[in-house]
Amino acid sequence: MKSPLLATLGLVAGSALILTGCSSGSGTASAGGDDSCTNTIVNEDAAQVTVWAWYPAFEAVVDNFNNTHDDVQVCWTNAGQGNDEYTKFSTAIESGSGAPDVIQLESEVLASFTIRDALVDLTEYGANDVKANFTEGSWQDASSGDAVYAIPVDGGPMGMLYRQDLFEAAGITTVPTTWDEFAVAAQQLKDSGSGGVLANFPTNGRAFNQALFAQTGSVPFVYDATKPTDISIEVNDDGSKKVLSYWNDLVTKDLVTTDDAFTADYNTSLVDGTYAVYLAAAWGPGYLQGLSDADPDAVWRAAPLPQWDATNPVQVNWGGSTFAVTEQAEDKANAATVAKDIFGTDEAWKIGVEQSALFPSYLPMLESEYFANLEYPFFGGQQINKEVFLDAAAGYEGATFSPFQNYAYDQLTEELYAMVQGEKDGDQALDDLQDSLTTYATEQGFTVSD
C-alpha cells in the first residue's frame, strides 16, 4: 500500500489540484450499448471496453476496430485533452470508480499514475507479444524494468520547420545544421531588418525544453516503478547548463523571443512570419497546417534539428502518447486487446497518418514505403518523413520521467522565466531547480540519490 505522502503526491503529479467531476460512468460498459459512447457499436452483443482518447479523427479508427472485431467493441469518449483528462482520471482514482478501461496517456505522465497503482502491468496480457512491432525508444518510454504499463501509439521525433521565403529574403543561403550556424542565421535575420526573429524560446515549453537538454546527454531522472520510493535527480548537469547558456545569449541579444507556447498569440506568430523557424516534433507539421490565418505566400520546408556536433548527431523526442489499461477495468484481458489492437493495423494507421498527422511508433507503418514516400503539399511536396523525421525517430532511445513530472515542469517553467527576465543566469536557474526538486521529493517520501 502506498504511504499517505505518496497518495498525496499522486494528486499533484496528475495535475488534480483542482478536481472536477467525472461523468463517464463505471469501468466497463455493459453489452447492448452505453449512452456515453460517441461512436456506433457495431456488434451489440459483444463485450464493450470504454476508452478515453483525444486523437484527431479517432472515431474513424474506432469504427475500423469495431467493424473488424466480433468479440469486443470500443465505446469511446473524449474526456478532454492532456491535463483536462488527467484531472478527471485522478478524480476517478481517488473515488475508486469512474475511470475508463483504456486511457490515452502521454508517455511522460505514465510514472505519475503507476505510482498510484492506477495502471495495469500488461505483461501478463501479452504486451511482449507485440513488442517487436514498436520502436525501441517508444517501448522504453512505456515500460519500467520488466513491467509494461502502456502500448505506444505515436511519437514526436524532432526536426526544424522553416520559412524558406523568409530565409531567402534575409540572405540566409544555408539552412543551419548546427546550433552555431543557427545563432549566425538568427543574427543575419535581425541584421536584414526583418520584423521577426528566427525562433521562439518558450519558458513554458516543458517537454520541448527537456528535449533540448536531452540532446546534450541530460538524464534528469532515474526512476524504476518497481522501486517507487527511490529516485535520482540531476537537472543541473553540464549539458543542460550549456543549453541554457546558449539560449539565454540569444535572448539577451534579441535574436529570439520568449513567448509562451500554444497561446493564441503564439499560434498567430507561427504563421504570420514573426518566427522564421518552428522547432517541432513530427506532429508539428499537422499542428502548423491546422492553424488559421496562415500567410498564403509562406513557403515552408523541413530540415533536421540542428546539432551541437554535426559529426555526432543526437536525436531527441518531444511528446508521444500511449494506451494504458486502468486498474478499474473489469475485464482487463479485453481492455488489453483494445490497447494492443486499436492502432495495430495498417488500415488504422493510414487514418492516423492521413487524417490526424500522427507519427507512428508502430514499425510496420513506420518502415513502410508508403510512409517514407508520402509527399506533403504544405511543404511543397517534400517527403518530410524520409528527409527528416524517420532518421530522428531511429535515433531516439527513450527517456525516463519522474512520478511528479508535471510538478517538475512547472518548477522548470518558473526558473526559465526568472532567467529570461534577467533575475539569474542559466546555471543558477538549474541549480535552484535541482534544490527545489530534491526538497520536494524528500518531503513526499522519496529517497533521493545523486
N, C-alpha and C positions, 0 to 999 in steps of 0.2 A: 504494500500500500504506500502511496506517495505521502510524504510529510506534508503538514499544513502549509509550510512555506512553499513547497513546490506546487501545491494546488493553487496557491495564490499567484505564483509566478505564471501559471498557465493562463490566467486571465489577461495578464499583461502581454504575454507572448502572442496570444491570439487576438490582440487588438480589441479586447472586450471590456475596456474600462467603462464604456457606456453601453450597457446591454440593451438589446431590443428583442421584442418577441419573435418567435419563430412560428410560422403558420403552415409549415409543410406537412404537418401530421406526424404519424408514428413512423417507425423504421421502414418496414416492408409493406408495400401496398398489397391489398388482397386481390386475388384473381377476380376478373369481372369488371375491372375499371376503377379509377381513382380520380376524383374531381380535381385533384391538384395537378394532374398531368396536363402539360401544354401541348402534347403530341397525341397522335392517334394510336390506340392499342390495336394491333392487327389481330392477334390471337388472344381473345379474351379469357380463354380457359387456361392459359399458361401462367406460371408464376411471374409476378412483377417485381422489378427491382427499381427503387426510387433513386434518382440521380440528380444532383445539383451540379450545374455547369454553366459557364458563361461564354463558351466558344461562339464566335460568329457562325452563322449558318448551321448551327448544331442540330436543328430539327431535321435537316436532310440526312445527317449522319445517324440520328436516332431512327428515322424511318428505314434507312438501309439495314440497320441491325434488326429491327422488329420484323421486317419483311423476309429476313434470312434465318430467323430463329423461331422454331415452333415451341420450344420448351420454356423459354424465358423471354420476357418483354421489358423494355425500358420505359419507365414513367418519369419523364424529365420535367424539372422545374429550374428556372433561372432565379436563384435566390440572391442575386447580386454579384458584383464583380469584386474580386480581391478581398480587401478588408471588410467590405459590407457582408460578404458571405461568411467570412471567418468569424465575425461578431455573432452572426446567427448560429453558426456551428458551436461556438463557445457557450452560448445560451443553452443549446441542446445538451451539451456535455454536462454542464452544471446541473441541469434539471433531470438528467437521466433519460430523456425522451425527446423526440422531435428531430433527430438527425436523419439524414438520408442514408440509404445503404451504401451508396458510392458518391464520392465528392471530388470535384476538381480542386486541387491544391497546387499552388506554386511550390516547386521543389525546396525553395528557401525556407518555407514555413513548416515542412514536414516534422522536423525535430520539435517544433513548438507544440505539436499535437501528440507526437509519440510519447513525450514525457508525461502527458496527461492520460496515458493508456486509452487514447481515443481511436487509434488506428490498429487494424489487424495486420499481423505479420503474414504475408501472403505466401510464404514458402510452403506451408502445408496445403495450399490450394493451387499448386502448380506454377507459381511465379517463375521458378527457374527453368521450367519447360519452354518459356518464351524469351528467356534472357538473351539468347543468340540473335533475336530479332531487333535488338536495340543497340545504340551506340554505347561504348564503354563509359563515356562521361555521363550520359543521362542515367544509366543504370546505377552508377556510383552515387549520383545525386538522390536517387530514390531508395537507397539502401543504407544500412548501418551495420557493419560487421557482416554476419551471415543472414541477418534479417532483411526482408524486402517489404517496405511499407507502402509502395505505390508502383503503378505501372507508368512508365514515361509516355508522354504524348508528343509535345513539341519542345523545341529548344530555341535558344537565342544566340548562336554564334555571331560575333560582331564584325562589322565592316564599316566603311565610310561612304556615305551618300553625299554627293557634292553637286553644286551647280556649275556645270561646265561653262555656261554662258557668262556667269559672274567671274569665273577664273579667267576666261579669255579677255573680258573687259578690263580686268586688273593687270593683265600681262603675266599671269601665272601660267607658265607653259608646261610645268612639270607637276604632275599630281604627287603630293607628298607620300613617301613610303616610310619615312622615319619621323619621329617626333621633332627632331631637329629641323627637318625640312618643313614640317607643319608650322613651327614657330616662324620660320623665314617667310612662308606663304602668308601667315597672319599679318606680319609686318608689311609685306608687299601690298596686301589688300588695303590696309589702312593708308599707306603712302599714296595709293592710287586715287584717294579721295572718295572712295566708295562710302556710301552712307551706312553700310552694315559692317559686320565683323565676320571673321572666319567661322567662329563656332561659339557655342554657349557652354559654360561650365556650371551646371545646376548644383547648388548646395544641397538640394533635396533629391539628388539623383539616386541615392540609396544603392540598389544593386548595380546601377551604372558606375557609380564611383568605386564600388568594391571590385568591379571587373577591371577598372583601370589599375587598381592596386595589384590585382592578381597577375597582371601582365608582367610585373617585376618579381613575381615569385612569392607574393604575400600569401600566408596561410593564417588568417586571423584567429581561427578557432580549430581546435582538435576536440572532437566530441563523438562518443560512441553511445548509442541509445541503450546498449546492454549494460552500461555503467552510468546511469542517468545523473548521478550527482558529481561526476568528475568532468572537468573541462579545463582546457588550456587556452589561454587568451594571449595573443600577441598582435595587436593592431598598430603598434608603433615601431614596426620593423624599418630597416633602412630603405627597402624598396618603396614602401608606401610614402615615406618621407620624401623620397626622390620625386615621386609623382606629384605630391602637393607643392613642393618647391617649384616644379616646372609650371603647373597651372597657376599658382599664385603670381609667378613672374608675368605670365600672360595677362592676368587680371590687372596687376598694377600698371601695366603698360597700355591698358585699354584695348588690348587685342582680342579679347573675348568678353562676353557678357556673363553675368551670374544670375540670370533669370530663373525663377522656379520652373521646373519641368512640368509639363502636362496641365498647364493652365490655359485659359482661352487666349491670353496674350502670347504665351509661348507657342501655341499652335499656329497663331497668325504669323509669328516671326519665322516659323519653319517654312512657310510657303510664300511670304511676300518679299523675300530677298534680304531680310535682316541677317539671317545666318546663311553663309555660303556652303557650310558643311553641316551635316547631321550625322554624328557618330551614333550608329544604330545597330540594334540586333537584327537578325534575319527577319523578324516580324516588322521591322521598321518600314520597309517599302509598302506593306499593306496599310500601316498606320498613316504614312505620309499621303498615300493616294486617297485615303478616306477623308482628308481634311478639306473643308470648303474654302472658297475664296483664294484658290491657288492662282499664282501668276501663270496665265496661259502661254506666256513666252518662255517659261522656265525650261531649261534643258538639264535634266537630271541624269547622272551616271553613278555607278557604284564601283568602289575600289576596295582593296584590302585595308584593314585597320593599320594605321602607322605603327611602326615597331621601334623599340629602343635600340635594337641591334638587327639590322636588315639581314645579316647572315645567320642569325639565330632567332627566327620568328617564334613568338609565343602567342597562341590563340586563346581567346577568352570568351566567356559566355555571359549574356545578360538575360536572365529570365529563363523560364521553362516551366511547363506545367505537367501535372500527372493526374492519374485517377487512383484514389485510395479507397479502401473499404473500411467503413466505420465499425466500431465495436457494437453499435446499436443495431446493426443489420441482423435480422432474424435468420435469414438463410445466407450465410457467408459464402457458401460454395457458389450459389447463383450470382451473388454480388461480385465475386472474384471473376466469374466468367464474363460478366459485363465489363469489368475493369480491363481484362485482358483482350477482349474481342472487339469492343466497340470501335476502336481505331486499328483493328488488326487485319484489315484487308486493303487491297489497292483501291477498291471502289470507294471505301470510306475516305481514304487519303486523297483521292482526286477531288472529293468535295472539300476536304480540309485545305488543300493547296489552292484550288481554283476559286473557291468561294470565300475562304476565310484567311488566305495568305499565311497559313501556318507553315512552319518549317519542321519537317518530321524528324523525330528521333527513331522512327521505325525504318530499319535498314532496307527492307525490300523496296520501299518507295525512295528513300534517300539515295540508294545506289542505282536507281533505275535510269535508263537513258532518257525516259520521258521527263523526269525531274531535272536532270542535268541540262537538257537541251531546251527547256522552256525559255521562250523569249518574252520579255516584259515590255509591252508597248510604252508604258510610263517612262521607261529608261531607254527609249529609242530602239527597242528590240534587243537590247543587251541580254545575254544569258548570264544573269547575275548569280545564279546558283553555281554554275560551272566556274565562273571567273572569280568569285569572291567567297561565297558562303559555304560551299562544300569543303574547301580546304580549311576554313575556320572551324567547321564542325569536326573534321577529322582530327584536329589538333587539341580538342578540348578533352581533358581527362577527368573532369568532375571537380566538385568543391565540397567543403564541409561547412555547414551553417550551425549557428548556436540555437539552443532551445528558447532563446529570448531575442530572436533575430530582429523583430520589429523594434524592440527597445534599443537594441544596438544601432539600428539605422537611425532612429530618432536622435540618439546622442551624437552620432556621426554628423547628422544634419546641423545640429547646434554648433558643433566645433567648426565645421566648414564655414558656416555663416559668420562666426566670430573671426575666422581667418580672412575672408574676403572683405570684411568691414575694417580690417586693419588692426583688430584688437590683439592678435597674436599671429605668429608665423606658423607654417605648416608643422614644423617639428613640435612646437608647444601644443598645437591642437591635437596631435596624435598622442602625445604623452598624457595630456589631460583626458583624452578618450580612454586610454589604457587604464588610468587610475579609476575613472568613473565606472567602467565596465567590471573591473576587478572587484571594486567595492560592492557594486550591485549584486554580482554573482555570489560573493561571500555572504551577503545579507540574505540571499534567497536560499542558502543552504548548500551551495556548491563548494566542492574542494577545488581550488584554482591552482593550477601549476603553470609555470612559465613555458 
